[in-house]
Amino acid sequence: MSRKQKRLLWRILIAGGLFAAALALNLTLHPAWWVGVLLMLVPYLTVGYDVLFSAVRKIMRGKVFDEHFLMTVASLGAILLCLVEKDAHNAHEAVVILLFYQVGELFQSVAVGRSRRSLKDLLSMMPDYASIEKDGQILQVDPEEIEVGQEIVILPGEKVPLDGVILSGCSALDTASLTGESLPKEVKEGDLILSGCINGEGTLRVKVTKPAGESTVSKIMELVENAGLHKSKSESFISVFARRYTPIVTGLALFLALIPPLLVGLFSGDWSFEHTFYPFVHAALMFLIVSCPCALVISVPLSFFGGIGGASKKGILVKGSGYLETLAKCKTAVFDKTGTLTEGHFTVTGIYPAKGVDPEELILLAASAEQYSTHPLAQAVKKAAAGKSLYLIKEHRNLAGKGIEAHTENDTVYVGNRLLMGELSLDVPAFLGEGSALYICKNQRYMGAVLAADSVKDDAQASLAALSEMGIKTVMLTGDRRENAEAVAERLGLARYEAELLPADKVSLTRELLKEDGKGSLCYVGDGINDAPVLALADVGVAMGALGSDAAIEAADLVLMNDRLSDFVTALRIAKKTVGIVKQNIVLAIGVKVGVMILLALMSVLPPLAPLAGFAGTFAVFADVGVSVIAILNAMRAMKI
């Protein structure tokens, strides 16, 4: 507990003790009525002085109608009744009202504190300093002072202060605060390094690529801080409801306290306070207590806040409660292929040498010719030949849309597609399976082919199966070749897919799917860069594997910091659980309040229930504060994943 929470707890305990003592003295000694009232004022002011001051301060500022106002009017009304009746009987109700209210406030404060602590890891990512080397000494400076292109030093155990590229050194980075991933990430010279990670045992020299205000950790913190700006429909409804509801309730209470007594007095001729005014004034005060929408106003935002905080623990950043509520209604999930359902990088899946050609020689020729290429297929071939001594290439030429021509000491090597082989008058086999084929020719002789494919992610099949169990329709949209898309769709059990799409085609198809959804929502899961238009168009745009991507954070409504499809399923479950808790709290709050209002009304008209009228204040307090406490405890479940 915080210091403030402990102080409130002690006030409640002390006031509770004083209340018990005052009640015991009143019941045993039967002092004069004004002494009984004074005894009750001690615990009343002990537990509720801040509520009274807050109500007065807000009234002076023109902000009249809130829960403090209702509690103050109801509790002071109970004391006023004692003064008018010259009887201390109702004084205990004033103490009980504020005592229970403060218990509710304590529960709310603890719940919010726990939810905020779920975001504490994100807040701790912010680096305090950056280290630079000057005149042989390591100096610590404010990250804001470092410029793009400047070199910084990251010592073992330090937080990475800024995004950059490693110039020298190797280490293992703890990325848990960014991604939730427990395993360290190995990095070396030339690798991108992101702010917010914690360096392992190696010393790194890094060239800064982004200023402090545009670093990954700053973007994430901005996203988290602005999450509250995007309210859900439920949360917005409750806010508007409370602003309009409170003055209406206050007006009805005044009507109940004044108009019926006047009518009774006119018809009966009895204008005594005890018989004509008291029953209605007392009922009006109880009505005020019961009507206070504290449970709704507190628990609904707290539920969404808890859900967002719980998601952040799993490396899922949600831009606001509105997106969480929309996600819970998801009926269609649309996926990009490359980098979302698949790993996003090619690996060699087969080597097919021509007759009489050594497979090792074939891959060596291909890797040597492609050693200066940055094409994804070239990267796959070079990775397959890692550790081998490549041939020296004296001259190379890129053949756009076909492949590459390379010259060694004695040979001319061509590596490319079937179109290139056709121009060389070579008859080559067709590979119709998943992946892309690179054909290799040396000195006009066909040497063989290398097949490279983008492998499906380990958790893709299980994740799509989980979505199907939830009743969510899954669709894949990709710009890749139809053969590759078909192979991935078949492996993952996707009923619908579209291939060879341009970005504009993806937008058109997404619009069609949005029309098919009806009342449900559509989520698009992509890499956040190439799919930015569709991410913005979908009801909920989800950036997959978007660590360090500015475009993803800007375009998406949810950012999955890990490159795991299962995190999308987790986000859906969190959203459904959170919205479920919100609905439970709304039903609980309204249902109990209506029930207690009916009970209070029956107490005043049905003789068998008349003896319970003395407990009307207790019933009213439970209906307000008791339901608030229950709703808060229920809302706290949203934080547990």
ZASE-301707 format. One record per residue (C-alpha): x, y, z. Coordinates in steps of 0.5 Angstrom, whole numbers, padded with zeros to 4 digits, always signed. Example, Ala and Ser with C-alpha at 12.3 -4.5 7.8 and 13.67 -1.06 7.14 Angstrom:
// residues 2
+0025-0009+0016 +0027-0002+0014 
***
This chain:
// residues 641
+0000+0000+0000 +0002+0007-0001 +0003+0012+0004 -0004+0015+0003 -0007+0009+0003 -0005+0007+0009 -0007+0014+0012 -0014+0013+0010 -0014+0005+0012 -0012+0008+0019 -0017+0013+0019 -0022+0008+0017 -0020+0004+0023 -0020+0009+0028 -0027+0012+0026 -0029+0005+0026 -0027+0004+0033 -0030+0011+0035 -0036+0009+0032 -0037+0003+0036 -0035+0006+0042 -0040+0012+0041 -0046+0007+0039 -0044+0003+0046 -0045+0009+0050 -0051+0011+0047 -0055+0004+0048 -0052+0003+0055 -0052+0010+0058 -0058+0013+0054 -0055+0020+0055 -0059+0027+0052 -0060+0027+0045 -0055+0032+0044 -0050+0029+0047 -0051+0023+0043 -0051+0027+0037 -0044+0030+0039 -0041+0023+0040 -0043+0021+0033 -0040+0027+0030 -0033+0025+0033 -0032+0019+0028 -0037+0022+0023 -0031+0028+0022 -0026+0023+0023 -0027+0019+0017 -0031+0024+0013 -0028+0031+0014 -0024+0031+0007 -0031+0029+0003 -0034+0035+0006 -0029+0040+0004 -0028+0037-0003 -0036+0038-0004 -0036+0045-0001 -0029+0046-0006 -0033+0043-0012 -0039+0047-0010 -0035+0054-0010 -0032+0052-0017 -0039+0051-0020 -0038+0043-0020 -0044+0041-0016 -0046+0034-0018 -0041+0029-0016 -0041+0023-0011 -0038+0027-0006 -0044+0032-0006 -0049+0026-0006 -0045+0023+0000 -0045+0030+0004 -0052+0032+0003 -0054+0025+0005 -0050+0024+0011 -0051+0032+0013 -0059+0030+0012 -0059+0025+0017 -0056+0029+0022 -0061+0035+0021 -0066+0030+0022 -0063+0029+0029 -0063+0036+0030 -0070+0037+0028 -0073+0031+0032 -0068+0032+0038 -0067+0025+0038 -0060+0022+0036 -0063+0015+0033 -0061+0017+0026 -0054+0020+0028 -0051+0013+0027 -0053+0013+0019 -0049+0019+0018 -0043+0016+0020 -0044+0009+0017 -0045+0013+0010 -0038+0016+0010 -0035+0010+0013 -0037+0005+0008 -0036+0010+0003 -0029+0011+0005 -0028+0003+0005 -0030+0004-0002 -0025+0009-0004 -0020+0005-0001 -0021-0001-0005 -0022+0003-0011 -0015+0006-0009 -0012+0000-0008 -0015-0003-0015 -0012+0003-0019 -0005+0002-0016 -0005-0005-0017 -0007-0004-0025 -0002+0002-0025 +0004-0003-0023 +0002-0007-0028 +0005-0002-0033 +0011+0000-0028 +0016-0005-0033 +0014+0000-0038 +0015+0006-0034 +0022+0003-0032 +0024+0002-0039 +0026+0010-0040 +0033+0011-0039 +0036+0016-0034 +0043+0017-0038 +0047+0016-0044 +0054+0014-0044 +0059+0017-0049 +0067+0017-0049 +0071+0023-0049 +0078+0024-0048 +0079+0017-0046 +0074+0018-0040 +0066+0015-0040 +0061+0021-0039 +0054+0020-0037 +0050+0025-0041 +0042+0026-0042 +0040+0022-0048 +0036+0029-0050 +0043+0032-0052 +0045+0026-0056 +0045+0027-0064 +0044+0023-0069 +0050+0020-0072 +0054+0021-0065 +0057+0015-0062 +0055+0012-0055 +0058+0007-0051 +0053+0002-0047 +0057-0002-0041 +0055-0008-0038 +0048-0008-0035 +0046-0001-0037 +0039+0001-0041 +0040+0002-0048 +0038+0009-0048 +0037+0011-0056 +0036+0007-0062 +0042+0005-0066 +0047+0000-0070 +0052-0003-0067 +0059-0001-0069 +0063-0006-0065 +0062-0011-0059 +0057-0017-0058 +0053-0018-0052 +0046-0021-0050 +0040-0016-0049 +0035-0017-0044 +0028-0015-0048 +0023-0017-0043 +0021-0010-0042 +0019-0009-0049 +0017-0016-0051 +0016-0020-0045 +0021-0025-0048 +0025-0028-0042 +0030-0031-0047 +0036-0026-0048 +0037-0024-0055 +0044-0024-0058 +0047-0018-0062 +0053-0017-0066 +0056-0012-0070 +0052-0009-0075 +0045-0011-0072 +0040-0006-0070 +0039-0004-0062 +0033-0001-0059 +0032+0003-0053 +0029+0000-0047 +0033-0006-0047 +0038-0008-0042 +0045-0010-0044 +0048-0016-0042 +0056-0018-0041 +0059-0015-0047 +0061-0007-0048 +0057-0004-0054 +0059+0002-0059 +0053+0004-0062 +0052+0009-0067 +0045+0013-0066 +0040+0013-0071 +0034+0016-0068 +0034+0022-0063 +0031+0021-0056 +0024+0024-0058 +0023+0019-0063 +0026+0013-0060 +0023+0006-0059 +0022+0007-0052 +0019+0014-0053 +0014+0012-0058 +0012+0006-0053 +0011+0011-0047 +0007+0016-0051 +0003+0010-0054 +0001+0008-0047 +0000+0015-0044 -0005+0017-0049 -0009+0010-0048 -0014+0014-0044 -0016+0019-0050 -0019+0013-0054 -0025+0011-0049 -0029+0005-0051 -0037+0006-0052 -0038+0003-0045 -0034+0008-0042 -0036+0014-0046 -0043+0012-0044 -0042+0012-0037 -0039+0019-0037 -0044+0022-0040 -0049+0018-0036 -0046+0020-0030 -0046+0028-0032 -0053+0028-0033 -0056+0023-0028 -0054+0026-0022 -0057+0033-0023 -0064+0029-0025 -0063+0025-0019 -0062+0031-0014 -0068+0034-0017 -0072+0028-0016 -0070+0028-0009 -0072+0035-0008 -0079+0033-0011 -0080+0027-0006 -0078+0031+0000 -0082+0037-0002 -0088+0036-0006 -0091+0030-0003 -0091+0033+0004 -0095+0039+0001 -0100+0035-0002 -0101+0031+0004 -0101+0037+0009 -0107+0040+0004 -0111+0034+0004 -0110+0032+0011 -0109+0039+0015 -0104+0036+0019 -0097+0040+0018 -0093+0037+0023 -0086+0035+0021 -0086+0028+0024 -0092+0026+0021 -0092+0030+0014 -0085+0032+0012 -0081+0027+0016 -0082+0020+0012 -0081+0024+0005 -0075+0027+0007 -0072+0021+0010 -0074+0017+0004 -0071+0023-0001 -0064+0022+0003 -0064+0015+0002 -0066+0016-0005 -0060+0020-0006 -0055+0015-0003 -0058+0009-0007 -0058+0013-0013 -0051+0015-0013 -0048+0012-0019 -0041+0010-0016 -0040+0003-0018 -0041+0005-0025 -0037+0011-0025 -0031+0007-0022 -0031+0000-0024 -0032+0001-0032 -0026+0005-0033 -0022+0001-0028 -0024-0005-0032 -0021-0003-0038 -0015+0000-0035 -0014-0007-0032 -0015-0010-0038 -0010-0005-0042 -0005-0006-0036 -0005-0014-0036 -0004-0014-0044 +0002-0010-0043 +0005-0015-0039 +0005-0020-0045 +0008-0015-0050 +0001-0013-0052 +0000-0005-0053 -0007-0003-0054 -0008+0005-0056 -0014+0005-0052 -0020+0002-0048 -0025+0003-0055 -0020-0001-0059 -0021-0007-0053 -0028-0006-0053 -0028-0007-0061 -0023-0013-0061 -0028-0017-0057 -0033-0016-0062 -0028-0019-0067 -0032-0024-0072 -0027-0024-0078 -0019-0024-0077 -0015-0022-0084 -0008-0024-0084 -0002-0022-0089 +0002-0028-0090 +0010-0025-0090 +0012-0024-0083 +0005-0025-0080 +0003-0032-0082 +0010-0034-0084 +0017-0032-0081 +0018-0027-0086 +0025-0029-0089 +0027-0035-0094 +0031-0041-0092 +0034-0046-0097 +0029-0052-0097 +0032-0056-0103 +0038-0057-0107 +0037-0060-0114 +0043-0061-0118 +0044-0063-0125 +0046-0070-0126 +0054-0071-0125 +0054-0064-0121 +0056-0064-0113 +0051-0061-0109 +0056-0057-0105 +0059-0054-0111 +0052-0052-0113 +0050-0048-0107 +0058-0045-0107 +0057-0043-0114 +0050-0040-0113 +0052-0036-0106 +0059-0034-0110 +0055-0030-0115 +0050-0027-0110 +0055-0025-0105 +0053-0018-0107 +0046-0018-0107 +0041-0016-0102 +0035-0020-0105 +0031-0024-0100 +0033-0030-0104 +0040-0029-0105 +0040-0028-0097 +0038-0035-0096 +0043-0038-0101 +0049-0034-0097 +0046-0037-0091 +0046-0044-0093 +0053-0043-0096 +0056-0040-0089 +0063-0042-0087 +0065-0044-0094 +0070-0040-0098 +0066-0037-0104 +0069-0036-0111 +0072-0029-0112 +0068-0025-0117 +0071-0020-0121 +0065-0017-0125 +0058-0018-0123 +0051-0015-0127 +0044-0015-0124 +0039-0017-0129 +0033-0014-0127 +0027-0018-0126 +0031-0024-0128 +0037-0025-0124 +0045-0024-0124 +0051-0025-0128 +0057-0026-0125 +0064-0027-0127 +0070-0031-0123 +0077-0032-0126 +0075-0037-0131 +0068-0038-0131 +0061-0034-0133 +0056-0036-0128 +0048-0034-0128 +0043-0035-0122 +0036-0033-0124 +0029-0035-0125 +0026-0039-0131 +0026-0033-0136 +0033-0032-0135 +0034-0039-0137 +0030-0039-0143 +0034-0033-0145 +0040-0038-0145 +0036-0043-0149 +0037-0048-0143 +0031-0053-0141 +0030-0053-0134 +0025-0057-0130 +0019-0053-0126 +0018-0053-0119 +0011-0053-0117 +0011-0054-0110 +0012-0048-0104 +0018-0043-0105 +0022-0040-0110 +0027-0043-0115 +0034-0040-0117 +0037-0044-0123 +0044-0044-0124 +0048-0044-0130 +0056-0044-0131 +0059-0043-0138 +0052-0045-0141 +0051-0051-0138 +0045-0052-0133 +0048-0054-0126 +0042-0055-0122 +0037-0051-0118 +0036-0048-0111 +0029-0048-0108 +0028-0043-0102 +0021-0042-0098 +0019-0037-0093 +0017-0042-0087 +0011-0042-0083 +0011-0039-0076 +0011-0045-0070 +0005-0042-0067 +0001-0040-0073 -0003-0047-0074 -0005-0047-0066 -0007-0040-0066 -0011-0040-0072 -0015-0046-0069 -0016-0043-0063 -0019-0037-0067 -0024-0042-0071 -0026-0045-0064 -0028-0038-0062 -0032-0037-0068 -0028-0032-0072 -0027-0033-0079 -0020-0033-0082 -0018-0030-0089 -0011-0029-0092 -0009-0023-0096 -0002-0023-0100 +0002-0020-0105 +0006-0027-0106 +0005-0032-0112 -0001-0036-0112 +0003-0043-0111 +0006-0040-0105 -0001-0037-0102 -0004-0044-0103 +0001-0048-0100 +0001-0044-0094 -0007-0044-0093 -0007-0051-0094 -0002-0052-0089 -0006-0048-0084 -0013-0050-0086 -0015-0043-0088 -0021-0043-0092 -0021-0037-0096 -0015-0033-0099 -0013-0028-0104 -0006-0028-0107 -0002-0024-0112 -0005-0017-0109 -0003-0010-0110 -0004-0006-0104 -0010-0003-0107 -0013-0010-0108 -0012-0011-0101 -0016-0005-0099 -0022-0006-0104 -0022-0014-0101 -0022-0011-0094 -0028-0006-0095 -0032-0012-0098 -0030-0016-0092 -0033-0010-0087 -0039-0010-0091 -0040-0018-0089 -0039-0017-0082 -0045-0014-0080 -0045-0012-0073 -0038-0016-0071 -0032-0012-0072 -0026-0014-0077 -0019-0014-0075 -0013-0014-0080 -0006-0017-0077 +0000-0015-0081 +0007-0012-0081 +0005-0005-0080 +0009-0002-0086 +0007-0005-0092 +0000-0006-0090 -0001+0001-0087 -0007+0003-0091 -0011-0003-0089 -0009-0003-0082 -0012+0004-0082 -0018+0002-0085 -0020-0004-0081 -0024-0004-0075 -0018-0006-0071 -0011-0006-0074 -0006-0010-0071 +0002-0009-0072 +0005-0016-0072 +0012-0016-0070 +0013-0009-0070 +0019-0008-0065 +0022-0001-0067 +0017+0000-0073 +0015+0007-0073 +0010+0006-0078 +0007+0000-0074 +0006+0004-0068 +0003+0010-0072 -0002+0006-0076 -0004+0000-0072 -0009+0000-0066 -0006-0006-0062 +0002-0007-0063 +0004-0014-0061 +0011-0013-0059 +0013-0020-0060 +0013-0023-0067 +0008-0029-0064 +0001-0030-0067 -0001-0033-0061 -0001-0026-0058 -0006-0024-0062 -0010-0030-0059 -0008-0027-0052 -0011-0020-0054 -0017-0023-0056 -0018-0027-0050 -0016-0021-0045 -0021-0016-0049 -0027-0021-0049 -0026-0022-0041 -0025-0015-0040 -0032-0013-0044 -0035-0019-0040 -0033-0016-0033 -0035-0009-0035 -0042-0012-0037 -0043-0016-0031 -0041-0009-0027 -0046-0005-0031 -0052-0011-0029 -0050-0011-0022 -0050-0004-0021 -0056-0003-0024 -0060-0009-0022 -0058-0008-0014 -0060-0001-0014 -0067-0002-0017 -0068-0008-0012 -0066-0004-0006 -0070+0002-0009 -0076-0002-0009 -0075-0005-0002 -0074+0002+0001 -0081+0003-0003 -0084-0003+0000 -0082-0001+0007 -0086+0005+0007 -0092+0002+0004 -0093-0005+0007 -0094-0006+0015 -0090-0013+0015 -0084-0009+0013 -0085-0003+0017 -0080-0006+0023 -0074-0006+0017 -0075+0002+0016 -0070+0003+0022 -0065-0001+0017 -0066+0003+0011 -0060+0007+0012 -0056+0001+0012 -0059-0002+0006 -0058+0005+0002 -0051+0005+0004 -0050-0002+0002 -0053-0001-0005 -0048+0005-0006 -0042+0003-0003 -0043-0004-0002 -0044-0005-0010 -0038-0001-0011 -0033-0005-0007 -0036-0011-0011 -0036-0008-0017 -0028-0006-0016 -0026-0013-0014 -0029-0016-0020 -0026-0010-0024 -0019-0012-0021 -0020-0019-0025 -0019-0016-0031 -0011-0015-0029 -0010-0023-0029 -0008-0026-0035 
***
